[in-house]
Structures are given as C-alpha cells and as structure tokens.
Amino acid sequence: MSSDSPAIKVLFAGEALPEGPTAADLAADDRFVVSRSRDFLDARDHATDTPVDCVVATHCEAGFDGVAFLEAVRSVDADLPVVVLASSVDAELTRRLVAADASAFVVAAAADAHEAVVEAIEAHVDAARKRSDRLPISDLSVEAERRLKERALDEAPIGITIADATAPDIPSIYMNAAFEDVTGYPPAEAVGVNHRFLQGPETDHEQSAELAAGIDAERDTEVVLRNYRRDGTPFWNQVRVSPIYDDDGEVSHYVGFQMDVTDRERAQRELRAERESLNRLLDRVEGLLNDVTDLLVRGESRTETERLLVERAAETYLAAWLGRYDAADERLTVSQQAGDRVVDADPIALDADDPALEPLQEAVADTEPQVVTEDDRLHDLAADEVCVLVPLAYRSTTYGVLGIVAHADSFDDRERVLLGSLGRSVGTSINYTLTKRTITTDTVLTIGVELFDDDLFFVQLAAALDLQFDYETIVSNERDPGVLALVSTQCADADAVVDRAVEYDGVAAAEVIADTDDRAVLQFRLTDSPLVDVLAEFGSRLTELHADSNRLAVEFCVGTEEAAQSVLGALRETYDRVDLVAYHESDPQQTSSGFREELRSQLTDRQLTALKKAYVSGYFEWPRRVEGKQLAASMDIVPSTYHQHLQSAKRKLVAAFFDE
C-alpha cells in the first residue's frame, strides 16, 4: 500500500484474546483508524451499515464466536475483508472458515500474529480498493479466484487436501504446506495418489473402514487414524473428510483436514491404560483382602492362619511362601509355601553379611514391603517375575515374612502398599493369638528380670529427681503410635516431674493425672518402648514394673517355655545387661483370666482406657483423688464424652459379673 493511501478503517469485533494483537495494538499504527465493538449484534450492524474497510474478528471457544460473526457479515456483504483471529485451531474450525469465505485466518498464539494480521488487512483492503466495485469472489476471473482460494488454503495452519471424486481411486489434486509439515510428504509425492499410503501396520482397520464408508456414502466423516510420516515415525492423525458438490448436485471433490493429535491421543490412551490397570488391581487385591480378613477371623491357631494365608495368596498370584522370624536368633524359617515354586526351607541367618539377603533384612528391620527383581537366596525368578516380601508386623515387631511371586508387568507400587497393609493386619492377628494364648493357657510362666541400660527413660528420670516409679498400667494399640504409660510415685512436686520428663527425647507428652499428699499418678506418652515391643512380639503380658536410679525391675507372664526363652534372648539383645531374678510356673486361675479376657474383648479401646485411668488414679475412691474432667483432659476429650466411655465400661463390667 502506498504511503499516500488513506488510512484504513478497521473494526475490531469481539473480546481481546489472552494472546495476540489487540485493538490498541492496531490503533498504535498510524495506517489504521480502529473502532471497537465487543457486542455481537452491535459489531454486525457496525460492519454492514457504516463505512469500514476491514474487520478483525476474534474467535474463542468460550467467548466471542468470530466464525458466526463472519457468517452474519457474509449474509449481507459478500466481499468485505474479514480477518479472523482465533485462540486455537482444529479441523472443524478450519472447515467453517473456508465455508464462510474468511479473507484470512491467524492463530493468536503464533509468534508473528501481529505482523500476519497487519499484512492480511493491507493486502485485502488494497485489492478491494483497486476494484471500482466490490465484486463477490465468483465474479473474479477464473485465475484470480483460483489464486485467492489457493492462498487461503495454503496459509491455513492445519493440513488441507482436495481429492478428485470423479477420478479412479479418488486421487488428491491439492495439498497445502501444513499437510507437508504434518506428514513430511512433498507435493511431488502426495499429489496424484490416494492418501491411504499414510496407513501402516498399526492403523486401525475399523477406523479406516469407517472413513472409506463415509466417502462411499458421500457424507462428512471424522476418524482418528494411526498414520505414518515419510520418515516412518507413527503419529495420530485426526482426519475429517467432507464432500464438495457441483452445480448438478453431484460430488465432484472431497476436501480433507488433517491434524496431528498425537499428544492428546497419547494422554487419553495412558489414562485409559491407567484406569484398566487400577481396575485389575482392585479386582485382584480386593478379593484377596476380603478372603484374608475372613480367615483371620476364623483361624483357630497361628499355624492355620499362616497356611490359609499362603494358599489364598498363591491362588491370586503365581506362588507364595511364609517364613517365621525368630528375633532372638535372627533367623527366618520357611514354614508354609504354595504354588508352582519351591523355596528352600532351611533356616536363613539374617545377621549374615550377604548382599542377596538385603531385601529380606530390610523387610524385617523396616517392616515395609520390599520387591525382589533378581534371583537371591530364596528365589529363582524368571525375567518377567518379581517377588514381593511382605513383613507380617505388629507395631515395630516382625513375626514373619510373606513372599509373593507375581508377574512384573501386572504389579506396581500401589499393590505393594496394599500388600503392606495386609501384612500389618496379619501381624496384628498373630499378636492377638499369642497374647490370648498367654492369658488363657493352663499354665503360666512368671518371669522377673532387672534391666540395666543408659537409655532407660524411667531409670534416667528416677536418678535425676531421686525418685522411684511403680507400674500402674500401659496402654498401646495399633492405631495409636507410641505407648501411654501410667506410673505412680511419691514426690513433693508432681508438676516438676512432668516438666523434667518432657525434656527427654522420646517423651511426646507428660501430665499429672492425680496428686495427693502421699502419692501422684503420672501419665507419659512415649514415642516408642523397646520393652513393650519385645513383650508384644512373643505374646507376653507385663504385670509389674519398678524403676529406681539404678535399674528397671520388670515382671511379665508368658504361656510357654519357648516363648520365655525367646523373650529373654530378645531383651538381652536390646539392653546392656539383663539379670534373671524370678522364673516360676504358676496357676493362672484360668476361669478368672478367661473372664477378664472376655470382658476386655467387649470393651472398646476408649472404654478400656477410661476405666483403667479411673481405677489407677483413685477416681473410684472416696474422697476422689481425681475428677472426671482431669481424666477427660488426659485423653484429649470433653468430660461428657469421657463419662460416656466410663459409664459404658462400668455397665459391661457389672453385666459380665451378674449375668449367668
């Protein structure tokens, strides 16, 4: 356009897009006089009723519909230059733009979008001004019309092809630059042949057949095909084919639109694969978890529970085995196995310096599942197999390891986590079985030991304050990490004891439960307790505890000689010095023990804790040594809730005593 040409009157119709030129950007150019209209109807009337040289219409899927605006303008003015500035592009949008006879089309996100809009405005306005009258495109010469349409197609940012519907095999007669960008084929190779040559070994025959059927039926058809570029690399091609009719109503050509949707298709397929994998995982593991939960309830002994567990796991996977762990000797002995694998049943010394044993050692020590991908001490795995080592643990105590052999391609980290939860459930069941055996057995071994170690908290606290502590109760459960220990002591200032206690590592909290002139009951929340863990591992029950500035004296009960020796061995591994001071068999008065165990099974954890705290703190004495609100605060609940738990526990206690 010459420098003396009049300024171009531009209407900017629609909302400004997040990217691309704005009305203000165009107005900054002294070649343009820009007016602005955001309203659809107002913009249409402005474009058709007032002198305007060119319109720039924005198009956004969730905003102003520039294509609909173009169609409205074309219904009144067939040759007014209209440049469409769109936020994105796809096959359907391109088809609509061509059908509505857009003068030019620019993608707003393109790096040269501003320059492209300016060039399109100048070119089309200049062409219009050179004509004495505005003529519709059909009134142009054949050559001019051909050049104009071809330029619009050539500059489209999406692959466009035109095929001759009247020729044998419907060969292509035109392809734009974007088609070569997508496929890599130059016009010399792509024009004159049917474009089915883009298909290859992984092309979906159903999709290609659907496209062929649509062409045969002379209707719009859209499919997504696995096509291949000139260099052989595959890509996902969204193809839309539309018929073009001649003056006699016969299909003369087909126009095709191609867009590379590889990223979108890959994301969709990965999502579908992820959902299918999750569904397979849930189907497999959910059935196993339900069945194991049932067998834990009906298993009459630890051996039966372990056998049923291994058999059910082998049904779900390729094979399974279970090894019992002896903490005193640090040995693992395979006791159960099922499936098409045979595992060496000889005891395995886990304290050996053997790299092949590291997964087993980590599973036992960390109580977290480990995945074995190569042959080791126990396994002869195929290349596509893994073995998951699932510790059977209660709190920090490991009773054994469940080994599960599975196909590697169907196993992922989510399944490992679920199997870890399964192992903890089995460990809790084993702990309950061992504890119940100690309580209800015909004979009980009572063991008394004195422990000496620099890390004993109660001994440290007793030495620092010149006090002694006596056992009242210890509360621990799987859902609440750590140990809640209640002890009594004679002291002048109970609050000072609490203040000093919280300075020690491993003490999460401390508080006074009851304080009288002669004695105080104190509560300590410990992050862990090796003593409680050792006793729990072998089903032992703590009955007495006394701490002074020198040692911790402990008395506990076990059900068998083997368990007693295992506990002593584990304690000697845990503490610097362990002196055995009592070891005798006693009559547990099975009826009373059975009665207490049955009653405990009827109480919830909260009810049992509320009852224990009330008993040891003097709540049932008169005058009361402690009030309910103090006990409620120690459990971090409101008094009404505490009294509800306590009342429920008392009601069950009285009912158990009087009911026949």
C-alpha positions, 0 to 999 in steps of 0.5 A: 500500500502506498504511503499516500493511501488513506488510512484504513478503517478497521473494526475490531469485533469481539473480546481481546484474546489472552494472546495476540494483537489487540485493538490498541495494538492496531490503533498504535499504527498510524495506517489504521483508524480502529473502532471497537465493538465487543457486542455481537449484534452491535459489531454486525450492524457496525460492519454492514451499515457504516463505512469500514474497510476491514474487520478483525474478528476474534474467535474463542471457544468460550467467548466471542464466536468470530466464525458466526460473526463472519457468517452474519457479515457474509449474509449481507456483504459478500466481499468485505475483508474479514480477518479472523483471529482465533485462540486455537485451531482444529479441523472443524474450525478450519472447515467453517472458515473456508465455508464462510469465505474468511479473507484470512485466518491467524492463530493468536498464539503464533509468534508473528500474529501481529505482523500476519494480521497487519499484512492480511488487512493491507493486502485485502483492503488494497485489492478491494480498493483497486476494484471500482466495485466490490465484486463477490469472489465468483465474479473474479476471473477464473485465475484470480479466484483460483489464486485467492482460494489457493492462498487461503488454503495454503496459509491455513495452519492445519493440513488441507487436501482436495481429492478428485471424486470423479477420478479412479481411486479418488486421487488428491489434486491439492495439498497445502504446506501444513499437510507437508509439515504434518506428514513430511510428504512433498507435493511431488509425492502426495499429489496424484495418489490416494492418501491411504499410503499414510496407513501402516501396520498399526492403523486401525482397520475399523477406523479406516473402514469407517472413513472409506464408508463415509466417502462411499456414502458421500457424507462428512466423516471424522476418524482418528487414524494411526498414520505414518510420516515419510520418515516412518515415525507413527503419529495420530492423525485426526482426519475429517473428510467432507464432500464438495458438490457441483452445480448438478448436485453431484460430488465432484471433490472431497476436501480433507483436514488433517491434524496431528493429535498425537499428544492428546491421543497419547494422554487419553490412551495412558489414562485409559491404560491407567484406569484398566490397570487400577481396575485389575488391581482392585479386582485382584487385591480386593478379593484377596483382602476380603478372603484374608480378613475372613480367615483371620477371623476364623483361624483357630491357631497361628499355624492355620492362619499362616497356611490359609494365608499362603494358599489364598495368596498363591491362588491370586498370584503365581506362588507364595511362601511364609517364613517365621522370624525368630528375633532372638536368633535372627533367623527366618524359617520357611514354614508354609509355601504354595504354588508352582515354586519351591523355596528352600526351607532351611533356616536363613541367618539374617545377621549374615553379611550377604548382599542377596539377603538385603531385601529380606533384612530390610523387610524385617528391620523396616517392616515395609514391603520390599520387591525382589527383581533378581534371583537371591537366596530364596528365589529363582525368578524368571525375567518377567517375575518379581517377588514381593516380601511382605513383613507380617508386623505388629507395631515395630515387631516382625513375626514373619515374612510373606513372599509373593511371586507375581508377574512384573508387568501386572504389579506396581507400587500401589499393590505393594502398599496394599500388600503392606497393609495386609501384612500389618493386619496379619501381624496384628492377628498373630499378636492377638493369638499369642497374647490370648494364648498367654492369658488363657493357657493352663499354665503360666510362666512368671518371669522377673528380670532387672534391666540395666541400660543408659537409655532407660527413660524411667531409670534416667528420670528416677536418678535425676529427681531421686525418685522411684516409679511403680507400674500402674498400667500401659496402654498401646494399640495399633492405631495409636503410635507410641505407648501411654504409660501410667506410673505412680510415685511419691514426690513433693512436686508432681508438676516438676516431674512432668516438666523434667520428663518432657525434656527427654527425647522420646517423651511426646507428652507428660501430665499429672493425672492425680496428686495427693499428699502421699502419692501422684499418678503420672501419665507419659506418652512415649514415642516408642518402648523397646520393652513393650515391643519385645513383650508384644512380639512373643505374646507376653503380658507385663504385670509389674514394673519398678524403676529406681536410679539404678535399674528397671525391675520388670515382671511379665507372664508368658504361656510357654517355655519357648516363648520365655526363652525367646523373650529373654534372648530378645531383651538381652539383645536390646539392653546392656545387661539383663539379670534373671531374678524370678522364673516360676510356673504358676496357676493362672486361675484360668476361669478368672483370666478367661473372664477378664479376657472376655470382658476386655474383648467387649470393651472398646479401646476408649472404654478400656482406657477410661476405666483403667485411668479411673481405677489407677488414679483413685477416681473410684475412691472416696474422697476422689483423688481425681475428677472426671474432667482431669481424666477427660483432659488426659485423653484429649476429650470433653468430660461428657464424652469421657463419662460416656466411655466410663459409664459404658465400661462400668455397665459391661463390667457389672453385666459380665459379673451378674449375668449367668 
